[in-house]
């Protein structure tokens, strides 16, 4: 396109690279603060515009052309990796997925211009810009969360998906290169056919990822349910033993009376010691009235004891909650897991849980030690784990279904999670 005017080349490049910048700003989920991230991508758009103008005005297949294209791709990759969360395979997969869309945009615009507008440069510009803007709007409204949700476990042995996206992108680049460099007689049938095949493959890939994610979540839910069931069985067994002990109290009293009648005070003392030891051995810690929450706290207490975490609970949680058993287990289980993982790297780790019932609402607060500064994504802390990172999002989803709310904050080296749950259908939730 060296014969095009400098003005048109600038407008064309600016539209392309500003659309790139906005798209990657959305896909990167802003690891850096909003203004800093926006400034970096704005700078990338300006740099890309200059490189794009150089490529357009250069001779086809010249070193300047290939150098400008290569430098724009390299700067894009480096900046996206620096400003986005997640492991490298996820970044590569998302980056190459957008690359496939971009090349498809190029092919469709050039093909439509070739067949309907006699190769008009203005038609190419309008078609590419229109499709890019439509993609950005669709991405913002429907795709951003789906993209990150679908790829959040991609580092767990799924590196081949990143290879797939790179291969698809490279194939389209090779077939599209003649159209980029202005090779006479370049045909569109082969790259357009590959484009259709790649998009069909992407649909299958995302459906597979979704299926595997759902299976992983189901397996985790079954494992958690089994742990809770074991704890509840232990509690029922303890209640049964307590009833048996109550029934046998008259026998213990007779034994003690016999010791006292014989004046054997030392025997009474030894008998009570042995009886107390047996009772402590068979006892279960009781943190609250709700059996499922109590089971979760017992599990958390054992984990905390093994990890050397100071764990304390002062919880007035009623026996009945407006949640199902699995919802109660998921809510308290995810909260305890999040607190336990957050405080694991501290020298003096602790988890303090307090809860009270007031005005038909349950007020729950969890304070745990945390190292460094927690980065937030919206209202929730941003996970640094390669896998998962959906615990608090699950808690928020459960609360939203029952008119509750959650607020997270950090005060120095203490992370605070506060929850309000409506115990009655009437009443308004207070601000946390």
KAQUILIN-V100733 format. One record per backbone hydrogen bond with DSSP energy under -1.0 kcal/mol. CO is the residue of the C=O (numbers start at 1). NH is the residue of the N-H. If there is no record, write none. Layout:
BEGIN
[[CO	NH] [CO	NH]]
END
This chain:
BEGIN
[[1	4] [5	9] [6	10] [7	11] [8	12] [9	13] [10	14] [11	15] [12	16] [13	17] [14	18] [15	19] [16	20] [17	21] [18	22] [19	23] [20	24] [21	25] [22	26] [23	27] [24	28] [26	29] [33	37] [34	38] [35	39] [36	40] [37	41] [38	42] [39	43] [40	44] [41	45] [42	46] [43	47] [44	48] [45	49] [46	50] [47	51] [48	52] [49	53] [50	54] [51	55] [52	56] [53	57] [59	62] [62	66] [63	67] [64	68] [65	69] [66	70] [67	71] [68	72] [69	73] [70	74] [71	75] [72	76] [73	77] [74	78] [75	79] [76	80] [77	81] [78	82] [79	83] [83	31] [87	91] [88	92] [89	93] [90	94] [91	95] [92	96] [93	97] [94	98] [95	99] [96	100] [97	101] [98	102] [99	103] [100	104] [101	105] [102	106] [103	107] [104	108] [105	109] [106	110] [107	111] [108	112] [109	113] [110	114] [111	115] [112	116] [113	117] [113	119] [120	124] [121	125] [122	126] [123	127] [124	128] [125	129] [126	130] [127	131] [128	132] [129	133] [130	134] [131	135] [132	136] [133	137] [134	138] [135	139] [136	140] [137	141] [138	142] [138	143] [139	144] [143	147] [144	148] [145	149] [146	150] [147	151] [151	154] [153	156] [155	157] [158	161] [159	163] [160	164] [161	165] [162	166] [163	167] [164	168] [165	169] [166	170] [167	171] [168	172] [169	173] [170	174] [171	175] [172	176] [173	177] [176	180] [177	181] [178	183] [183	186] [188	192] [189	193] [190	194] [191	195] [192	196] [193	197] [194	198] [195	199] [196	200] [197	201] [198	202] [199	203] [200	204] [201	205] [202	206] [203	207] [204	208] [205	209] [206	210] [207	211] [208	212] [209	213] [210	214] [211	215] [212	216] [213	217] [214	218] [215	219] [216	220] [217	221] [218	222] [219	223] [220	224] [221	225] [222	226] [223	227] [224	228] [225	229] [226	230] [227	231] [228	232] [229	233] [230	234] [231	235] [232	236] [233	237] [234	238] [235	239] [236	240] [237	241] [238	242] [239	243] [240	244] [241	245] [242	246] [243	247] [244	248] [248	252] [249	253] [250	254] [251	255] [252	256] [253	257] [254	258] [255	259] [256	260] [257	261] [258	262] [259	264] [260	263] [263	265] [264	268] [265	269] [266	270] [267	271] [268	272] [269	273] [270	274] [271	275] [272	276] [273	277] [274	278] [275	279] [276	280] [277	281] [278	282] [290	294] [291	295] [292	296] [293	297] [294	298] [295	299] [296	300] [297	301] [298	302] [299	303] [300	304] [301	305] [302	306] [303	307] [304	309] [310	351] [312	353] [314	355] [315	317] [317	289] [324	328] [325	329] [326	330] [327	331] [328	332] [329	333] [330	334] [331	335] [332	336] [333	337] [334	338] [335	339] [336	340] [337	341] [338	342] [339	343] [343	346] [349	310] [350	369] [351	312] [352	367] [353	314] [354	365] [355	316] [356	363] [358	361] [360	423] [360	424] [361	358] [362	421] [363	356] [364	419] [365	354] [366	417] [367	352] [368	415] [375	382] [377	380] [380	377] [390	394] [391	395] [392	396] [393	397] [394	398] [395	399] [396	400] [397	401] [399	402] [399	404] [405	420] [407	418] [409	416] [411	414] [413	370] [414	411] [415	368] [416	409] [417	366] [418	407] [419	364] [420	405] [421	362]]
END
